[in-house]
Amino acid sequence: MGMMIAFVCNIMFNFVIGLLVAKFLGPEEYGRFALSLATGMAVQAAFFDWLRLGATRFYSERLRTEDPALRATLDLGFIILSCGLAAGATALLLSGVHFPLSDSLIALAISAAISNGLFDYASALVRARFHNKLYMRLVIVKNILSLLLIGGGAFWFGSAKMALIGGVLSLSGTVIMARGALRDPGATPRCAKTSIASSLAAYALPIVGANLLYMIIPLANRSIVTVLYGFSETGQFSLAYDIGTKAVAAIGSTLDVFLFQIAVAAHERHGADRAREQIGRNLAIVIAILLPACTGIWLVLPSIERLIVPEQYRGPFGELLPLMMTGLFCSGLIQFGINPIFQIAKRTGPLIAAAATACLVDPLLLFILPRSADASSLAIAQAGAFLAALIALITFACASKPQWPSVRDLASTALGTAAMAAALLPLRMQEPGLVTLAVQIAAGIFVYALFVVMLDIAGLRGLVLNYLRPMVQRLRTL
């Protein structure tokens, strides 16, 4: 429970920091910041995401003491890749090639990739050990430093460069301060093994490749927006996409941080059949939470825009985010619901094919759709690309005969979501504001929770009761 609280707090801080940076920088400078950060995240995915994936899938408290070679291989891999990336980036900047971003922003994007890769790798190690206290410590320190350094850099200097520098310092500083607790006994570079690196690469690289292709789509679209409409429109497009992505990631990641590890444990202790059963249950839960949540975001969007979106972004935000929402739902379902089917089976090649499908559909839709006066056509094309990827991935998954959610669970989820939407639609027409938002959230939770209790959607009723039962028993003993 402590790890989940820390995870949710981390996501909430990311929301707050992102909104503060957007407010203090303004659309044009925030466009530079967002494009630089998106570039850094794509570089991070390409070079360092295999470390996080390898730690999440194969590292554990038992292996930490019994077989330090895995940790030693991961650590050495991070050092080698960081040095190689720094050298390659230096050579690229000295080559004289021109990019939409300045050389200094590109250098900061690479620095952000390395520092964020280090933090994600460290936190994945901690989560794999179920070390709740250390994870909470990492999150708290990182969020405090980020609020001071990223938010402070944006506020005092109004500069994308200073905000990026603050991000690099906060992430790397967090890991450095916790380096003692993160150290594994015996995991020295001499223990690293090429065979372990090869097996990790065989598992992770298809996932990394797929994630990278998915990241290239919004990154390319942001670059196109910059070329066609300027950095100010890039800022508008980026804030809508970033807030939507963080909202979906907040929901999916909070579930995934436990659900996937449970499936991994089931595979390790009981075999592949039990793991497939768990993945099927996990997928039903992800759909049962993600579908009403994404629907709810659209229903409460006018109040959200009025209350938390900086004034200079209002209007475009409310127009662009609904156009992106279908794609964001599909992206969340891919990452947190469908991908684990292939990850547990260690058959990750189809992930690349699905992502490649998305990369083909996005420019095709851009060519077909008429060019709009703003970035709306790019938002629609982006959503269509992720929808195509989801359809392709489900098709590929059928070949492995996974356990899918039951028709009853899917129908119950759709029915509960439709009832929630019917209850909230009249409230969407009310004057946006805090009172309206509070009423909408309360009504939406009540209606959907009622269907969960009546129909036991995805087994959520039983899960909640199992969680509450020990608390009730403790209260009775007081």
Summary of the structure (lengths in Angstrom):
residues: 478
radius of gyration: 22.3
end to end distance: 21.6
largest distance: 72.4
contacts: 1680
relative contact order: 0.10
helix: 88%
strand: 0%
